[in-house]
Amino acid sequence: MATGKAAKKRMINQHCSVCKKDFDMEIVEGSGSNNDVIWLKCPGCEGFLPYMTEEDGGKASGKGAEPTELAPEDLDNEEREHAKEYMESGEYAVDDVIYHRSWNDYGKVVSKEELPGHRKIIIVNFVNQGKIRLLEGVT
């Protein structure tokens, strides 16, 4: 008698920045050479996105937690005027203000991480999109 146990998928609830919705996303098994990054597959757009565990820079809890949202008033006009337009090939520093043309949204780089395969990402708090991980330095 077959049980559904072998076919049961492991899921994590995550926000998809493309679909702009929260989904229970399937964990993609065997997607990396080590366990630094857990990859998820969005059921809406079928894209892949990284999920970081709490120890690796995910959601913090308790005192001193990093803010998860950026209010419009957190960026002054001068910061917006000097914002760098986001491009995957670009290089960014923590505290850089960037503009994402596709989303018509401004954000501030809050941290940087390296993924397996020497790929790099920036974590950006956007005014409208919230906290998003974006590729950096793609050639």
N, C-alpha and C positions, 0 to 999 in steps of 0.2 A: 504494500500500500504506500503510495507516494504522499508525502506531506509537502506543504508549501514552504517548509523550512529552507530547503536548498535553493529555492527560487526567490527567497525573501531578499529584497534590496535594502541596503543600508542608506538612510536618508539623513540629510541635515537641512534645516530651514535656513534659507538665505535670500537676500534681496538681489534681483537681477537688474542691473543698471540699463540693460537694453530693453527688457519688457516693462521695466518700472513697476514690478510686482514682487511680492514675496512668494516663494514656492518651497515645497519640500523637494530638495534636489538629490538625485542619486549620486552617491560617492562612486567615482570612477576608479575601479580597482587596477592596480599595477601601472599607474600612469607616470610614476616617477622612479628614479633610481634610488631614492631614499625617502624617508618619511617626513621631510621638512615641510612639504606642501600636500594638502589634501585637495584633490581636484573634484569639482562638482559639475554635473551636467544639468543645465536648465531645461525643464520640460517645455517651456514656452518657445524659446528661440533655438533650442538645442545647442546653444553655445556652451563652452567650458569656461569655468572661472575658478580661481584659487580660493580656498578657505583656510585661514590660519587659525590654529588652536589658540587658546587664551595665553599659553606660555610663549607662543611665537609672535605675539603682537596683535592678537585679536581683541575682542572686547575686554576692557579692564573693569574691575569692580572695586568698590570701596573708595577711600579717600585718595585724592590725586588722580582720579580717572580722567583720561583724555576726553575732551568734549567730542560728541559725535555729530553735532550740527554746527553750521556756521550761519549766523544771522546776517542779513544784508548789511546791517549797520556795523558789522565786524570788519568790513572792508571799506576804507575811505576812498574817495574819488581818485586821489593820487595813486593808490595801490591798483585800482582798476585801470587807470590810464597807462600804467607801466607793467601791466600784466603780460606775461609771456603766453603766446598762443600755444596750446598743447599740440604736440606732434609726437608720435611714437618714437621718432628718431631723435627727439630732443633730450637734453640733459638738464636736470632740475636739482635744486638744493632745497633742503628743509626751510620752510617759511617763504619760499617763492610763491607769488600769486600767479595763477594761471587762468587762462580763458579757454574753455572748451567750446569750439564753434558749433559742433553738432547739437549740443545741449543748450547753447546760448547761456552759459553758466560760468560763474567765477568760483575759484576755490583756492585754498591755501595748502601747500604740501606740508603734511605733518610728520611723515617719516618715509624712509626708503628701505627696500629689502632686496635681497638677491635670491632668485629662484634656482632650482637645479638647472644645469646646462648654461650657467653664467648669464642667465636672463635677469633683468632688473625690473623692479616695479616701484612706483611711487604711490603712497597712500595720500589721497587728497580729500579734504573736507570741502565739499561744494555747498553753495548757498541753497540750491534747489534739489540737487541730487543726493546730498548727504555724503557719507564717507564711501569713497570709491577707490579701488585699486586699478592703476593704469600702467601700461607698459612704458618703459623708458629705454632709450638708446638702441632701438631696433634698427639694424642696418639693412 
